[in-house]
Amino acid sequence: MAPDAPKHFSEPGALPGSATAGGHAAVSIRDHELICRIGEGAYGEVWLARNIMGTLRAVKIVYRRRFDDERPYQREFSGIQKFEPISRSHEGFVDILQIGRNDAEGYFYYVMEVADDASRDGPSPQIEPGSEGRAPSGSAGGDLPTYIPRTLKLELSRRKRLPVQECIEIALSLCAALEVLHRSGLAHRDIKPANIIFINGKPKLADIGLVAGLNEARSFVGTEGFIPPEGPGTAQADIFSLGKVLYEMSSGKDRRLFPDPPTQLTEMPDATELLELDEVISKACHPDPRKRYSSAEAMRQELVLLTAGRSVRRVRLIEKRFARLKPLTYAAAGLALLASAAWVGSLRQARRAEHFANLESLQRQKAEREADRARVAEQEAKEKLRSSYFAQAQAQRWSGRVGRRFAALEALHKAAEIRPSLELRNEAIACLALMDLRTVRIWEAAPEGAVFGNFDSDYKRYARLQTNGVVSIRAVEDDRELAQFPGYVPVQVPYSSMVEFSPDGRFLAVAHGATTDRLDLWDLLRKERIIHVEGRVCRTLAFTPDSQALVVAFHGSGDPNRPVVMYDTASGQAKTTFEHHTLPYVLRPHPSKALLATSSHESTEVLLWNIRTGDVIRRLPHPGSVADMRWNPAGELLATTCGNNEIYLWDADTGVQQTVLRGHEGAPVRVDFSFDGEFLVSRGNEGMLRFWNMASGEQLFKYPVPGFSWGFSKNSYLLGYHPSEDKVGLLEFDPARECRLLRPGPVDGSGQSCCFGPNPHTLVAACENGVRMWNTTSRKTIGFLSGTSIRSAAIDIPRNRVLIASRAGITAHPLSSITTNAPGTGLRVSPLASEIQAGELLLSWDCSTLAFADSRAVHVLDLASGKPKALLPQKFSPVFAALDPEGTRVATWNNTAKSLSLWEVANSNLVREIPLNFGGSRAAFSPNGKWLALGDHLEYRILDLATGKPIARIPRGDTGYFGFMAFSPDGAVLGAALDRDNIALFEAATGAQLAVLEAPEPHEICDLCFNPHGSQLAVLYVNGQVQLWDLLLLHRQLAAIGLDWKSPLAQGP
């Protein structure tokens, strides 16, 4: 078997002790032991069972012989197939854990969660302290005769009726479950107390074998008294049945006595609440389906009103009054006509008509007041529900649990459907900035003893070896068969297999048999066999990344020197052979070079081979055995697992160990890089998947996986795993592309300034000890130019160079020199260049003009010639300045002056003074040059330069931090530091806050800038890190949940 191959749970029969069911032949439930029968219905039986792990389950067995013909039997099986993926989508459903079928014996079955044991008042049957849901030792056959499943029917037989609040809690859970079921196009058809069970104290809908498609032609099923007059099978029919259940729960009476009130109603302590609940029951149980609730959600909303202490009776009364008001209005109009006709003959009739008109007006006003109160009550209940969703989202975000991003965003979406708001939007942005993991799909990929083979490299297909000796290629999306290759030995014990798709998906390698002594290579495009080798034991195999070769390691009596053979996948011919000598464990060809990395059971060294010559060119020693290894996509790093619970990263060219990843509590046995090389996933023997950030080497989070796992997809963040012994699943890692962190090198020093370069995806960050250029698409460093005491940098796009201000002055460097760290040429500017303020290299939009301030003046230069354009003397120090986009005006100020000076560059004239009672170290012109934004630690202001008056004021609170700001390229949005750690976006024309961009790991901000398209916002931290926000992606994600900042926000009540 291949190294670290998945365990195949292929035993087809039941565990020893399978029972005889229904007085018929023994029923075999795969991997389960039937213990005792706990229920029986018209079509089958329910058994208590124990699975292979010792966990107690409930098994429903449905027999073909109990149906008059085949069609209804097949329909019931189809219904359970449809319900199985839905069963895990809501806590109000019993989870369907396994489905099986035996057509030869004439039955199918499904395995479910087991109900609480009512005989012991505990959460599960026969649970010993510390056994965590496992069956007690020694139990088998009939060892659990006292087990009684806790159903609502049993609760009512013991307690007669339930308190109103408990009834409402149960009904809320069941309504929510029905809402999910109906939204999925299914109906339950037999809701009754006996089909509502309690698991860990929570009510759940059971007997889901009767689930069917809405409006689907089905047999007439259900239970007398719970079936509506029109029959079962619709959403309204399920609502009717649930209403009858609620009647029995709350009144203690049989549903056939509906609508009789409870006995001794006036003596009940919750009589008032019961009368309110009766309004819900009466509407749910109305004989006319058009007058029932339109949906389970509508019923749930009125139950929510009751939990908020509001009156449903009052709402119903108002509805009735409105219904009566319509004919009253017509009657009043008729009376008015009669009064007009009678005016000629009778003044008395006119007065009477006026009286009725006034009475109608008073009644209408009263009804409108009642309706207003009802609307307010409903709105208050919705606001409470909205607040609950918001609190749930916040709790999820701060929980640190896997899945928090997705759960929080789902809650925020529900809250936004009630009323969107800025606080919801900001919380959603904070959640979108979180990396996370979620389950995409789980299914039974190897049923009835088949053996799961492998996924292809993009998780579109998978292969399995079936019991009849056929290799079946199937679609992951819907499990349909795409191709099959017969002629293999049927799955048996002992049995071993290796199945591998080529990276391009064209080829499939299959090594199988009792000792994997047959090897085939199939061309899936032409559906023909390229390679067939028999009699040689295949130890392990791997395709080269270009899919042009298959590398195979053989061993056994015929291959004592453990040869490694490389086959050409086009011709099937052996291209290269060399002797490995030790028993190979893993083969990993290099992504682009003729290199092969191998590990061995018999050595702790990883060997790097020249695959053409068969020579070992490098040895990588390890303190323990190496179970797996992977090259990163660029081929620069090799990640290796080690038996000492560590993962090592090696420089491929030098063989130097670069990083050690620690965190596994068991030996790591699987490792893989993401397609972009930014992340690494590993799995250890302790049963944990761990995700790592390759830039920092830190562990992001972990996720328990009980079985085998596969690596990342070749072009996405999908990865496969075994969630249980008989199922496979897909996980999706979300790297939070909306908010990515660019990490500096170890020598960069503190951040100073940042700006985008000649294209929207080039970012330059100036730090104290160098200038680093990033590609914001790949988030990789393009180059680094070292320096000392750097204060600012700007890109001179027309001349393809970067300008750097430091204590040594201003120097210009070709952009190409950043990748080579070549020195630049000095630009002669001023003898006081060493006093240039940090972050104050100011360029016009066309890069024709450069401005900077020293201790006493602002210098303006022509960049083409390097000659001065203007010298603007200042009275105070330090001097701060801003250059307008056209390069024609300069604004100057300092923290002690009482005004802002606006200068004309062409003649160095002071154009105007704008009174200013505050100031800061940074300002920004709008792209059209009409506005200027600046601020201090208390507020930001956006000034209209034509009038000198503020068009917007943005309060900040006393942050003790001046902050930084930048306009978007279209001038519509101002991005500004809200405090030391967080950026906010504001509508420039009004100052209204659009969003707060809260990063997961914020630091003190020292600069920010938009890219030329306005689609990205870069935030430079003092520690040299850059937080990169993808505003376009953020916009799309927020729009999907109704919280985009371009959408209007509803006002609160």
N, C-alpha and C positions, 0 to 999 in steps of 0.2 A: 504493500500500500504506500501511496505517496506520503512523504513527510508531512506531519501535521494535517493529515487528511481528515475530513469530517467523519464523525461516527455515524454510521447508517443504521437507523432503527427500522429494520426490515423484517422482524419476526411477524409472520402473518396471523398467527392464532392468538387466542386469549392466554392469559397467564394460567398456571395450574389452578384448578378449582373452578373452572367455568361452570355455570349453573344450567339446569334445565329450566327453560322459561315457558310459561303458558301450557305446561303439560305436553310440550312438543319436544322435538329433538334439541339437543344442547345448542345453545346460542353462543357463538364465539365473538367476543368484543375485543378488538385488537388492543393489546397492552393493558387490559383491564380484567379484574377478577370480580365476577358478580357475587354479591354477598347475600342480600335478601331482597325480596320484592316489597316495595313500599307504596305501590299504587297501581291501579288498573283502570283503563277506559275502554271505549268502544272499539278502538283500533289497535291497542297495544298495552304495554305495561311499563312501569317505571321501577328500576332496580337501584339499590344502593350498591356501589362498586368501589374498588380500590385500584388505582392505576399503578404503573410500574415503579413510581416513586413512593408509593405507600399513601398517596393522598386520596381522600374519600371524594367520590363524585356521584352524581345521579345520571343514570343511563335510561333514556326512553327508547323502547324497542317497538317498532310498528310492523305488523305482520300483513303480508299480501293476502293471506287466506281470510282475513276479516273484512275485506272489501268485496263487493259483488262483481266488480270487473277491474281491469287494469288501469283505466284512465284516472279514477279518483286516487288510486294508490300512487301513481306517478305524479299527480298534482300535489299530493301531500309532501312527497320527496322534493319536488321543485320548490315548494314554499319554504321548506327548511333551508334549502340551498340559498335562496334569496335572502333569508333572514340572518344567516350565519355572519356575514361581514357587518351587518347592522347591529348585532347583539352586543358588540363591544363599544358602541358609540354613545351609550347613555347608561347611567347607573340604575335606571329603572327597568332594564332588561336582564334576564338571566343570560350569562355568557355561554355561548355555544363553543365548546372547546374542541370538538372532534365530530366528524360525520363519517359514517361507514355504511356499506351496503353489501348484502350477500344475496344475489339473485338466485343462486342455486338452492338455498334454503328458504328463500322467499321472505326476506325482511330487510329493513334498514334500521339504523339507530343513530342517535346523536348523544354525545356526552356533555353534561352541563355541570355548573356549580351545584353543590349540594345545599339544601335548605338547612336553617338552624334546627337543632334537635329540641322539639317542644317537650319531650319527656324529661329533659334535664335543665330546662331554662337556660341553655347555653347557646353560644353562637354557632356551634357545629357539633355533629354527632360524635360521641365517644372520644372526646379529646382529653388526653392526659396532660397535666401541666408540663409545658416545655416542648410538647410534641409538634407544635406549629401546624396543626391541620392534618397530621399523618395518622393513619389507622393504628390502634393499639397493638402491641405485640401479641401474637397468638390469635388474633381475630381472623376468622375465615368463615365461609359458608353462612351459617346462621348465628354468628357470634353477636349480632346487633339486633336481637328481636325486639328490644325496647325502643328502637329509634322511631320517632314520630316526626315527620316533617312539619315545621311550623308554617301553617297557612293562615290566611285571613279567616277562612271558614272555621278553622279550629279556634282562633282567637275569639270569634263571635259566639261559638258554642260555649266557651268558658266564661266570657265576660258579658254576654248578651248584647250590649251596645258599647261603643267607644265614645269618649269625650269628644266634643265638637272640634277642639283644637287638634287632637290626634287625627280625627277624620280629615280635616283640611290638609294636614301635613302629608298624609298618605295620598290624598287626591291630587295635591300639587305635584308630587313625584310621578304619579301615574299619568297625569295630563301631559307633563313634559315628555315622558317616554312615548305616549301616543302621538304627540306632535312630531317627533322624529320618525316614528313608524309610518305615519300618514304622508309625511313629506317625502319618504322614500318610495311611495306608491304602494304600500302594503296596508292590510287591515288585519286585526287580530281574530275577530269572529266569535270568540267565546270568552269574554271577560266576565268573570264571576269570582266570588271569594275563594273558591277552591283553587283557582288558577292564579292567585296572588300569594306569593311566598315571601318569607323574610330570610335574608342572608346578611349575617352580621347586623341584624336589627333593621335593615333597610328593605322596604317593600319593592318587589320586582314582579313584572309580568311573566308568568310561566305558561306551560303548555303551548309553546309557540309552534307546535306542529300544525295548528290550525291556521297559521298566518297565510294570507293569500294576497294576490294583487287586488288593488281597489277596482271595483266594478268588473272583476274577472268572473266569468261564468263558473260557479262552483256548486258542489253539493250543498244542500241546506243543512248546516250544522249549527250547534249552539245549545243552550240550555233554556228550557221553558222559563218564562218570566224575565229573562235577560235579553231575549230576542225582540227587537222592535216590530211593529206591525208590518213594515215593508220587508222584513227579513234581514239577515246578516250580510256582511261583505262590503260595507261602506264606512267612511269615516263617521257619518252621522249615526250609523248603527252601533259603532264602538262607543260613541259618546252616550247613547241611550243606555248601553250595558253598564258603563261606568257610573252613570247616574243611579241606576238600580243598586249597584254595589254600595254607593255612597248612602242610599236610602237605608239599606240593611245595616250598615255600620252605625249610622247616626240615630236610627229609630229603634233598633233591636227587633224589627218586624220582618216577616218574609216579604220578598220583593213583590209577590202576587197580591199583597194587601195595599200596595201603593195606590192612591196617595193618603191612606189613613195616617193620622198623626200618631206620634208615640203615646203609649199609655201613660197617664199621669204626667202629662207634659208640664202642667203648671207647677209641679213639685220638683222639677228637675233644676239643679243649680245653674245649668247653662241653657235654660229655656230660650232666653233672648237670642243667644248666638245660634241656637238650633233653628229658630224661625228665619234668621238671615240665611243660614245654609240651605233651608228648605227652598228658598227662591232659586238657588243654583240647581238643586235637584229637580225642581219642577220644570225648569227650562230644558235641562238635559234630557228629561224623560217625556217630553211632549210627544204625543202620538204622531203629530205632523212633523216630519223631518225638516221642513222649511222653517219651522218655528223653534227648532233647537239651536244650540250654539252652532255657528258656521264652521268652527274648528276647535280642536282641543286647546289651541292657544287662547282662543276667545274665552273658553271655560276657565282656563288657568288664570287669566287676567282678572276675572271676577272673584276667584278664590284669593288672589293676591289682595284685592280690595278688602276682603274680610280680615286678612291678616293685618292690614293697616288700620283696622277698627272702623272701617267705613260701612255704610248701609247699602246692601244690594236691594233690599226691599224698597228703599226710597227711590233708587234708580228705576226699578221696575214700575213703581207708582207713577213716576214722571212719564215713563214711556206710555203707560195706559192713558194718562191725561192728555198727552200729545195726540194720541190716537182719537180721543173724543173731541179734542178741540177743532179738528178739521171739519166734521159735520156741523159743529156749533157755529163755525164761521159762516158756512153756507146758510144756516138757519137765520143767523143775524142779518145776512144780506137780504134774505127773503122778507124778513120782518120789516126791514127798511123800505122795501118796495111797497109792501102793504101799507106801511105808515104814510108813504108819499101819496098813494092812491086814496087813502082815507082822509088825508088832510082837508080836503074840500068839505067833507061831511062831519069829521069828528076830531076835535082837539085831544080828546081822551086817548084815542088810539095812538096818536103821535107821541104822547108822553109815555105810553106803555112801551113803544118801540125804543125810545131813548133809554128807558130803564134797562131793557134787555141788552142793548148795545154797551152800556156802561158795565153791566154785569159781565158780559163776555170779555171786555177789556181788562177788568180786574182779574178774571180767571186766567187770561193769557199772561198777564204780568206775573201772577203768582207762579204759574207753570214755568215761565222763563227764569224766575229766581231759583226755583228748585233745580231746573236744568243747569243753571250756572253753578249752583253748589255741587251738583253731581259731577260736572266737568272739573271743578276744582279738586274734588275728592279723588277723581280718577287721575288727574295730573299729579297730585301729591303722592299717590301710590306708585305711579310711574317714576317719579323722582326718587322715591325710596329704592325702587328696583335699580334705577340707574346708578345711584350712589353705591349700591351693593356690588354692581358690576365693576365700578371704578375701584372700590376697595379690594375686590378680588384681583384685579389686574395689578395693583400696587403690591399686594402680598405675593403674587406670583413672581413679579420682577425681583423682589428682594429675597425670595426663597433660596436662590442659588441652585434650584433643582433643574435637571434636564427636562426640557419641554416648556420652560417658563415663558420664553418668547412667544411661542405659538398659543399657549393657554391665555396669556395676558392679552394678546392682540384679539383673540376671539371674544373675550369679555368686553374689551373696549369697543369692538364692532357692535355688540349688542347694546352697549350704553349709547353709542352714537346714533343708533336707530331710534332711540327714545329722544335724545337731544344732543347734537354735537356741541362741543365747547372747546375753548382754548386749553383747559386743563386736560381734557381727554387727548387732544392732539399732542401736547407736550409729553404726556405719559406714553403715548404710542411711539413717539420718536425715541424716547429713552429705551423702550422695549426693542425697537428695530435696530438699535445699536448693539444688541446682545447677540453673541454667537450662541447657537443652540443645535439641538438634534431632535428629530421626530421620526416616527414610524410611518412609512408611506404605504406599505402593503404587507400583509401576512397571508400565506395560503399553503395548502397541502400540496406540495410539489412532488412527493414521492409516495403515492398511496398504495395500499395493498401489497406491501413487501418490495416495492420498487426501490432503487438506489439513486439518490440524487447525485448528479455528476458535477456540473459546474455552470456558472454564468458566463456569458460572453463579456467582452471588455466594456461595453456600455450598458449592460443590464437590460438589453432588449430581448434576449433569448436565453434559454437554459437547456441543458441536456440531462436526461435521466436514463438509467438502464432499467428496463422493465423486466418483470418476472418471466416473460416469454422469450427473453434473449434479444429484444429489440432495443437499439439506442434511439430514443425519441427526442427530437429537437422541437422545443415548444416556445410559444410567445409568452413573455412575462406578463404582458398587459392583460390577456384574457385566457391564458393557459391553453390556447388551441394548438394543435399539433401542426408544425410546419414541414417536417420531414422525418423519415425514419430509416434506420439502417439495420436490417435484420441479420441473423446468422451468428449471434453471439451465444455463448453458454448461458443458460438461464441463471439468474441470481440464486446462489446457494451458499452454504456454509461448509468449509471456509471460502471466502470470496474477497477479492481485493480489486480496486479499480483506480485508475487515474483518467480524468477527462479534462482536456484543456482546449479552449478556443484560441485561435491565433489573434493577435492584437487587432488586425483589420477585419476579423470576423469571418474570413473566407474559409479557413481550415479548421478541422476538429481532429485532435489526436486522442486516441482511445487505447489505453493499456488496461487489460483486464484478465480475469481468470483467477484461479486459486492462488497463483503466485505472480500475477501480472506478466505472464509469459507469452502474451500475444499483443502486438503493437500494430495499430492501423492509423493511417493518416488519410482523412477524407477531405476532398474538395467539395465544400458545401454548395458552391455555385454550379459546378458541373455534376454534382452528386455522383462522384466516382472516387474510387480508392487510389491513392497515390503511393502509399507505402504499406506493405504487409510483412511483418516479421513474426515468426513463431519459433518457440523453443529457446528464446533468450529472455531472461528475467529483466524486466525494466525496473530500475530503481527509482528514477525521477526523470522528469523532462521539462523543457521550457522552450518557448518560441523566442526568436530574436525580435526586438521591438519593431523591425520593419516587416516581419512575417515572412521573410524570404528563406528562413532556415528553422529547422527543428533540432534542438540539441537534446540528446538522450544519453543517460548513464545506464550501462548494463552491469550486471553482476551475476554470480552463480558459478556452478562448476565449470561451465563452458567459457566463462570470462573471468579468470582468476585475478587479472590485473585491473579489473574494474574500468573498462574502456569508456570513453566519452566520444560519441559519434555525432557529427553535425550533418543533417540531411538537407538537401535542397528541396524546398517545398514545391517547386515548379516541376522538377523532373523526378523527384523521389530518390535520387542517387545520393550516396554518402560522399560528402565533400571533404571532410576532415575527420581524422580519428587520432586520439592520443590517450595514453594510459594514465588513469588517475591514481591507481595503486590503493589508496584508502577508499572506504565505502562512501560514495557521495551521498549527501543529504539534500542539498538545495543547489540548483543551477540558476544563475542570474546573468544573462548576457547584458553587456553595456548598451545604453541607448544609441550610441553612434560609433563607437570604436570596436575594433576586433578584440575585445576583452571579455573574459568570462570569469565571474566570481563564483567560487564553490565553497561549500562547507562539508564537513564529514562527521559521521558518528564517532570515528576513531581518532579524531584530532580536534583541538580547540583553536586551530588556525583557520583563517579564511585565506584562500589562495586566489590570486589574480593571475589568470592565464592569458597568454597570447594565443587566441583561438586558431590562428593560422599555422603557428609553428608548434603549438603544444608545449611551450616553455612557460614555467612559472616566473613571472616578473616581479611579484611582490607578495610578501606574507604579512598578514595582519593578526598578531597574537591576541588571544582572549583568555580571560581567567576561567571561562567555563564553555560549555558546548554552545554552538550557534545553530538555532532552530530555523531562522529565517533571515533574509536580508533583501534590501531593495536599493536600486539606484534612484536618485532624484531625477526628474524629467530632463534636466540639462546634463546629467552625467557627471556633475562636479562632486557629488557626495554619495557615499555608500553608507546606508544605515544597516546595522547588524544587531540582532538580539543576542543576549548572553544568558547563560544559566545562572548567573549571579543576580538576576532580576534587573539588570541594567540594559540600556540601549546605547550603542556607540555610533557616532557619526565620524566618518573618515574622509579626508581629502583624497579624491581619486587619483590625483597626479602625484602627490608626494607620499601617500600612505600615512600621513600624520593624523592622529586622533584629534578631532576638533572639539567635540562636545560629548558629554555624557548625560543621558536623560534618565532620571531616577524617579521612582514613584510606584512601580509595580510591586505587588506583594507576593507574586509568584513569577516564575521564569517567563519572560515574554516569548511567545511562539509565533507571532504574526506581526508584520510591520509593512507599512506601505505609505508612499507619498501621495498627496493630492495631485491632480493633473497640472496645477500651476506651481507645485513645489512649495507652497506656503505653509502647508500643514502636513502632519504625519499622524497616522493612526496605528495603534498597536494593541494587541490582545495578549493577556497573560494567562497563565494557568489558574490564577485566582478567579477567572471568569469575568474580567473587566476589560472593556474597550476603553482606551485612553487616547485623547486627542491632544496634540502638541502644536504649539506655535513655533515654526522653524526660525523665525527672526529672533525670538527671545529665548527659545528653548524651554519655555514654561508650559506646564500642563494646563490645558484649558478646562476640561472636565472629564468625567468618567461615566461609563454606562455599563450596567451588568448585562452580560450575554452568556447564557448557560451552555451554548454549544459552539460550533465552528463559526468562523467569520471570514469574509473575503475583503479585498482591498477596495480602494476608491475606483469609481468609473474612470475611463480614460478621458472623459470630457465633461464630467460633472462631479458633484459631491455625494453621489449615491454610493452606498456600499451594502453588501449582502451579509446576512447572518442567519443562524439557526435560533429562533426564539424558543423552540421546544423540540422534542425528539422527533416529531413527525411533520414539522412545518419549516418553511424558510420565509424570510422576510427581507424587506428593503428599508434601510435607514437613509435619511437625508440630513446631511450636515449643512447647516446654514452659517456661513462665515460672516454674516452681518456686513454685506457689501455696501450697505448704506453708510457705514462709518468704519473706515479702516485706519489703522495706525501705522505710520511710517517711522521706523526706528533708526536713529543715527548710529554712526560708528562709535567705537570706544573713545576716540580722540576729538570728536567734534566740538565739545564744550557747550557753553550756554547759548541758547538761541538768540538771534538778533533781529532778523527780518526775513521776509519771504515774498516771492513774486513768481508769476507764471511766465514762461518763456515764449519762444517763437511759435509754438503750437499749443493747443489747449491741454495737452497731456504732458508738458514739460514744466516741472516745478523746481525753482532754485531756492534753497534755504541757506541763509548765511548764519553761521555759528561763530563763536569766538575764535575757534582754531581752524576754520576752514569753511569752504562753500561746497555744499552737496547738491547734485542735480538728480532729480527723480523722474522716472516715467510713471505717471499717475495711473496709467492703465494696468501695467504689470506690477506696479508698486515696488519696483526694483530700482536700485541705485544705478544711474548712468555713469556717474563719475564723481570724484572728490578732489578739490584743489585745496591743499593745506595752506595755512597762513597763521598770523599771530595778531591778536588784538583787533580782530575784524569787528566792525560796527554795523555795516550795511552792505547790501549788494543789489544791483539792478541789471536787467538785461537790455543791452543796446541791440535791438533786433535787426535793423538795417545793416549794421556793421558786424553782425554775428559774433558779438563779444559780450562778456560780462564785466561790469564795473564793480570794483570792490573798494569800499572805504575802510581804512584802518588808521592806526596812529601814524603809519608811514606815509599817509596821503591816499590819493585815489589812483588805482592802477586798473588798466584795461587788459583783459585776457581773452583770447579766442575761445569760443565755446568748446572747441575740440581739445583745448589744453586741459579742461577739467578731467577728461578721461585719462590723461597722461601725467597730470600734476605738473605741467610745464609752467615756468614763470612767465608773467605778463610784462608788458611795457608800461612805464609810468606815464600818466597823463598829467601834464603841468597845469596846476589850477591855482594854488595860493600857498604862500609860505605858512599860512595858518591852517593848512589842511589837517594837521594833527588834532585840531579842536573841533572837527566836524561832529555834530551830534549823532548819536546812534540812531539808525533807522531813518535817516534823513537824506538819502540819495533820492532826489525827486526827478522823474522823467516825464516829459510830455508824451502824449499818446503816440506820436510819430517818431519819438526818440530824437528829435532835432534839438531839444533844449534840456539841459541838466541844471538843477538848482540844488544848493546845499547851504547850510548855515554854519558859520563859525561863531566865536564868542561875541562878536560885535556887529556882524553884517550877514546879509544873505547874498550869495554869489550866484549869478545866472550865466551859464556858458553855452556857446554854440558847440554842439558835440561834433559836428563835421569838421570844424577847424580848430576846436579847442580854445577859441578866443572868447573873452568876456563879452556878454550881451548887456549885463546890468550889474551894478553894485548898490545894494539897498542898505544903507547904514541904519543901525538900531541903537536906541538909547539904553536899553536894559539887557541884562544877561541872566540866564541863558535865553537864546533866541530860538523860537520855533517857527516853522514855515510850512506852507502847502503851495503846490504849483497847480494851476488849472490845466485841464487836459490839452488845451491848445498851446500851452506854453507862453501865453501872453500876459497873465496876471499872477501875482504872488500875494498870498495872505500871510501876514506875520503877527506874532503876539508873544507874550510871555506871561508867567504866572503872577507878576506884580503889576503889570499895566492894566489900565481900566478900559482899554479899547483894543479892537482888532484893526490893523492897517491893511488896506487893499492897494497894491502897487501895480502900475502899468510897466511892463518889462521894457517896451520899446524905448521909452525916454526916462525911465527910473522915477517917474512921477508918482506921488501919493494921490490916489484917486479919491479915497474917502476913508474916514474913521468911523467904525461901528462901535457904539458903546458896549462894553463887555464887563460884567461883574463876576465873571468866573473864567476859568481857563484850564487847559490841559496840555499835554505834550504832543498830542496827535490831532490832526484834522484831515478831512477828505473833501475834495470837490466832487460834486455830482458829475456824471459823464458829459452833460450839456453845459457845465460850468455855471449854472444859474444858482445853485445851492452850495452851501458849505456846512458840513457836519463837524462839530467839535464838542468837547465836554470835559467835565471834571469828575471827581469821585461821587458827586451827588446826582448829576443828570447829564443827558446829551441834549444838544439843541441842533436843529437844522435851520440855518439862516437863509432867508431870501436875500441875495446880495444886491438886488435892485432896490429893495426898501430898507435893508439892514435889520428887518424884524424876523423873529423866529416863526416859521410855519409849523413847527412841531417841537414839543418838549417831551423828553422821555425820562421820567424819574427813575433813579437807580437805587435809592436808599443810600445810606452812608457806607459805601464799600471800602473807603480808604484806598482806592485804586483808580487811577485815571482812565485806564482802558484804551482800547484800539477799535477802529471802525473802518469799513470799506463799503462803497456802493457797488451794487451789481452792475454789469455792463449796460443794462437798459435804464439804470437809475431808479427803478421801481422799488428796490429793496435796499435797506441799509442793514448790513451785518455789523454787530457791535458786541463787545465783551460786556455781558450783563453784570458779571462780577469777575473775580480772578480766574474762575475755572470754567465758566459756561458762556457760550455764544447765544445771542438772541437775534432773530430776524424781525425787522420792523418795516411797515409800509412807509416809504420815505415821505409821501405826500401828507400823511396824517400823523405819523409816529405811532400808529396802532401796532401792537405786538402781533406778529404772525406765528412765531414758534420759538421755543427754546431748544437748542441743540445740546442735549445733555449726553456727554460721552461716558462710557463705563468706567474709564480710569482717567479723569481730568487732572490737569496740572495748571500751573500759572501761565496765562496767555501773554505772549509778547508781540504777536503780530497776526494778521489774517489777510487773505486776499481771495477774490473770485477768479476763476479762469475766464478766458475771453468769451466763452459761450454762456457763462453764468450757470453751468451745469455742475460745477464743483466748487467747494469752498475749502480752502486750506487754512488750518489754524496752527500756528507755530507756538510750541510751549517753550518755557525758559530752559527746560532740560534737553532741548534740541529735537524732541519728537514732533512729528507733524500729524495732526488729526485731520483726515481727509473725508469730507462729507460729500457723498454723491447726491446732490439735490434733485436731479432728474429722477433717480430711482426712488428717493424718498417721496417725491411728489406722487409717483405711481402707486407706491405702497399705501400711502395715506388716502389717496383717492379710492382705493379698493375697499376701504372700511369707512368711507364717508367723512374723512377728517383732513382732507387736503387744505392747505392754507389759501388756495384760490377759491374755495367754496365758502359761501356765507355761513356763519355760525348762528344757530338758533339761540334766542335769548331765553333765560331761565324764567320760571313762573313769577 
